[in-house]
Amino acid sequence: MPDEGGPGLTARLALVRASIAGAADAAGRSVDDLTLIAVTKFHDAALLRDLAALGITDFGESRHQEAREKARELADLDVTWHFIGQLQSKKARQVAEYASVIHSVDRASLADLLASEEREADGTRIGCFVQVNLTPDPDRGGVRPEDAVALAEHIETLPGLDLRGVMAVAPNEGEPRAAFAQLRSISDAVRASVPRASAISAGMSNDFAEAIAEGATHLRIGSAITGIRPARG
């Protein structure tokens, strides 16, 4: 199996897994309660196939066309596709054709487009996270913290959707753990209304330990596993 640059794909993944286990132990949590999502934007399908051979079962993509092509090329693999990027309304139904989980639901109108009586009937509901904007910048993706519960309650009424919990990206400024503590508080509020929506999608290559300390259940880790991202073609 070929390795891409640096210490090699196998070694990088092993290091990330060890670091996750260490952070979970420090937080008094079980590593079995954490889902590692390998973020593979701009990497080719061959790398994803290598990761699958190393035991990765969850892939995160943020560009629709690229994600769709990879999902088609790797249809023989038993993996879960997570859409983690900002989702345009006009592409919502197309993303729903291959993504099992969407982490970036940040408005009721988008949730309405993703809803489906057919998926509800056949038991193939799409997992959804309410994306929360933890910055003062209204142009960043995500609902305002004070509106997260209302959006969660709306998603819960829609057919074909399975509300999993909340998601956020730590702001560029400030301590990431403080941001994740805020997200944990928002998660508590959401769970008070929808008890089963207990998941927290948070933590990337540079801050997943802090996210784990604050209750993250889904880690979105890219470059720490895949190495330097290839230039866009």
Secondary structure, 3 states (H helix, E strand, C coil): CCCCCCCCHHHHHHHHHHHHHHHHHHCCCCHHHCEEEEECCCCCHHHHHHHHHCCCCEEEECCHHHHHHHHHHCCCCCCEEEECCCCCHHHHHHHCCCCCEEEEECCHHHHHHHCCHHHHHHCCCEEEEEEECCCCCCCCCCECHHHHHHHHHHHHCCCCEEEEEEECCCCCCCCHHHHHHHHHHHHHHHHHHCCCCCEEECCCCCCHHHHHHCCCCEEEECHHHHCCCCCCC
